Amino acid sequence: MTQPLLELHNLNKSYGTFEAVKDIDLSVDAGEFLAIMGPSGCGKTTTLRMMAGLEDPTRGDIRLEGQQINDLPVWQRETPLVWQNLALFPYMTVRENVEFGLRMKKVPAPERQRRCAEWLERLGIAGFADRNVAKLSGGQRQRVALARSLVLQPKVLLLDEPLSALDAHMSIRMQGELKRLQRELGITFVYVTHSHSEAFSLADRVVIMNAGRIEQLGTPQDIFLRPRSRFVAQFVGGISLFSGVLKSTKEGKIGIDSADGLLQIADPASAQSGTRCDLAVRADRINVTTQPGWGTNEVPCTLMSEEFAGAVVNLHLETAAGTGIVAQLQQRDLERLSARAGQQVYASWHPEDGVLLGAPALKAVA
Amino acid sequence: MNSHLKHALPAWVWFTGLMLVFVILYAPILSALVFSFSADRFPSLDITRFSTKWYAQVFADARALEALKNSLTIALSTALVATTLGFAAAYADFRFRFFGQRMVLALALLPPTVPIVVLSLAMLAFFSRIGLSGTVGSIILAHVVVATPFAMAICRLRLEQMPQEYETAAQNLGATPGQALRLIVLPHAAPAIGAAALITFAVSLDEYAIAWFVGGLEQTVPVTVLNTLQGQVDPTIHVIGTLAFAATLSLVFAAQLLMLRSTKSHKNKEVSP
């Protein structure tokens, strides 16, 4: 078993009585792209700042290659950070920005210039080397920020919502470049974001944080297909949730007894009958019809609204019991459906598409 | 930018009002300038001849030159010390969070609000007790007390425009706190430091009451002016007044220019995509 590159052990951070980060245990492997995601105030940035040494943990350990680095001052750590606002040094040219860290580390001038030139070239900003950073576009500034950190050849690069300042188009382009760069370099990236699309498309593993704790840690597929809690399901979005009590019928069917009737599931896992459970069904697995009789789990609903999202449309439905259901349809299926808001429709799905939240068996999967 | 907004009163009212304010402010100074070039012994409007003899007289007056030397020494020392202290205080307030911070800030900004006569008397009492009164050093110390808050206020304004991340980013890239201060914070604050030096220099150069109280026989230019006036109306007063006004005006103007240029460059930076 190889040693993880970066480990957090029982990490805590309190500000007065407010606990920003609670008992975080996390290990990041060398060469891994890890995304930390969560709503604002969940402690993701605080966790990142503790890795960089910008905040002192109240309790717990941070280890880099097995060495405890808690007490190492910021300037002695080798954990460069790409800042949300980039924090490029104004009054300095692109070259001076990129060479800054090498100067601080007293790298001799010839090597400094060689490494700087190499990274400017690599990130396609060599043509702007002598330009003031204030006179660059958003994408160019982003590249300078990356070059400034990567020129130090760190083992781990910390990124704090680095793409949030870019427009949508540029952000997607930079995502592609980041991923390619990370693969080529084999450097560990720890990437904090509030955006699912960034986290899911970039990361090897995703950490979902809520109220200072880790809610779920897994591959993007794991989290998307098997959210572990209501919070994760709601945060990831596009998931309908039903609560009820786990029950097996005389005919051998297993499901949860909810306000919307018995909703069958395929895999009962090891949860016991009688436990309260939440059932999650992804929007793309829900079928919407105007006539009943299409599926095992079928709930009559009212069509509340449509939400246009390009090739697909999200339909917001509500059952008689008041449960909200979201179903995702292709444009052409919506045309075939020809239903209007306020109309009665039927939402159905296969038992195998229902995921029990918080069931013990699911932990083995993650 | 808001030129399309209509004011409550017509433009000529504003314009006349503004002109009136300027006339009241600057007419006496202008008159000093005019009379300083008049050959007449007493200021009156039927000026008979243009002359620079009063200027010649001032520059030949040993007492005036001594006062000028004192004033410049004091102003320069005050500018150096007050700007250093003011920047240090502003930086501490910007960079650190500590217990009683607001209190410290309020106390640091207080001296200019104390009535000048009260401050002067207190200074005199204090300096004579420790045996410093009547020296150039005591005037410098007293002027530092009055000028530092100005320097601090100017530096704070500039530091507040700097994102905290710049300094931490430098440290994150391996700069020690000292290097980050020198390489990142100081270049950013340089225009404000320059402006603070000019303003504190001007504050000291113009200050009369404290210098009169604690200076004893060591006279600065404003004190000399007043002492001269107490005896008789001397036309050289107009010369000194004009020169003092010109000096102060250039100092304040230069300081304004520095601050304006730095905020402009700051704004340009924010606008760029």
Interface residues (C-beta under 8 A of the other chain):
Chain A: A52 L54 P73 V74 W75 Q76 T79 P80 L81 W83 N85 A87 F89 P90 Y91 F100 G101 M104 K105 A134 K135 L136 S137 G138 R148 S149 L152
Chain B: P163 E165 Y166 T168 A169 A170 Q171 N172 L173 G174 A175 T176 P177 Q179 L183 I184 P187 H188 N268 K269 S272 P273
